[in-house]
Amino acid sequence: VQLQASGGGLVQAGGSLRLSCVASGFSFEDYVIGWFRQAPGKTREGVSCISNSDHSTFYADSVKGRFTISSDNAQNTAHLQMNNLKPEDTAVYYCYMSTYFGPGTQVTVSS
């Protein structure tokens, strides 16, 4: 079971980043895949998730209208398109499925 996130980086406020997560060792279509983030001194926050069976989605209020999650069952991959980024989006972003999560990817948004 492995989850590998990528796509983080440094961007100015208002910019965009696209995170990707490749999952292995799962029956991908049977699970929900999602992202949570952890910023220094803050509680962990669930950002978004998608059901790989019916592609229903969830977004935290803080990212609604700015972030879009998608998944590709054929590629065992999920993406998180993040637009109009804000400094408060700065955090380490982790991809998760079930009770598993992989190494995070740092997203830093400068003001």
C-alpha positions in Angstrom: 0.0 0.0 0.0 1.6 3.2 -1.1 0.5 6.8 -1.7 2.8 9.3 -3.4 1.9 12.9 -3.5 3.6 15.5 -5.7 3.1 18.9 -7.2 3.7 21.2 -4.3 5.8 24.3 -4.5 6.1 28.0 -3.9 3.6 30.3 -5.5 2.4 33.9 -5.1 -1.1 34.7 -3.8 -3.6 34.3 -6.6 -1.5 31.6 -8.3 -2.3 28.0 -9.0 -0.8 24.6 -8.3 -1.9 21.1 -9.2 -1.2 18.3 -6.7 -1.2 14.7 -7.8 -1.4 11.4 -5.9 -0.6 8.0 -7.2 -2.0 5.1 -5.2 -0.8 1.5 -5.4 -1.8 -1.6 -3.5 -5.5 -0.6 -3.4 -8.5 -1.6 -5.4 -8.6 2.1 -6.3 -12.2 2.2 -7.4 -13.5 0.9 -4.1 -12.2 3.8 -2.0 -12.5 7.4 -1.3 -9.3 9.3 -1.9 -8.6 12.7 -0.5 -6.3 15.4 0.8 -5.8 16.9 4.2 -3.3 19.6 5.2 -1.3 20.4 8.2 0.1 23.9 8.9 2.6 24.6 11.7 0.7 25.4 14.9 -2.7 24.5 13.4 -5.0 21.5 13.5 -5.1 19.1 10.7 -7.8 20.0 8.2 -9.6 17.9 5.7 -9.5 19.7 2.4 -11.3 17.6 -0.2 -12.1 14.0 -1.1 -13.7 12.1 -4.0 -15.4 8.8 -4.2 -13.8 6.7 -6.9 -17.1 4.7 -7.3 -19.5 7.5 -8.0 -17.1 10.5 -8.1 -19.1 12.4 -5.5 -16.9 15.1 -3.9 -16.5 17.0 -0.7 -14.8 20.3 -0.1 -13.9 22.2 3.0 -15.6 25.6 3.2 -12.2 27.2 3.2 -11.5 25.9 -0.4 -14.9 25.8 -2.0 -14.9 27.5 -5.4 -11.1 27.5 -5.6 -10.0 23.8 -5.4 -11.2 21.0 -7.7 -10.5 17.3 -7.0 -10.6 14.7 -9.7 -9.6 11.1 -10.0 -8.7 8.6 -12.8 -9.4 5.0 -11.9 -7.5 3.8 -14.9 -4.3 5.5 -13.7 -4.9 5.1 -9.9 -4.3 8.8 -9.7 -6.1 11.7 -8.1 -5.5 15.4 -8.7 -6.2 18.5 -6.7 -6.3 21.6 -8.8 -5.8 24.6 -6.5 -6.6 28.1 -7.9 -6.6 31.5 -6.4 -4.3 30.4 -3.7 -4.1 32.3 -0.5 -1.3 32.6 2.1 -3.6 30.7 4.5 -3.4 27.7 2.2 0.3 27.3 3.1 0.7 23.8 4.6 1.9 20.3 4.0 -0.7 18.5 1.9 -1.2 14.8 2.4 -3.0 12.4 0.1 -5.0 9.6 1.9 -7.1 6.6 1.2 -8.8 4.6 4.0 -6.5 4.9 7.0 -3.4 5.3 4.9 -1.6 8.4 3.9 1.7 9.1 2.2 4.5 11.6 2.5 3.2 15.1 2.2 4.0 17.8 -0.3 4.7 21.4 0.8 2.6 24.2 -0.5 3.8 27.7 0.2 1.8 30.7 -0.8 3.5 34.1 -0.5 1.6 37.3 0.0 
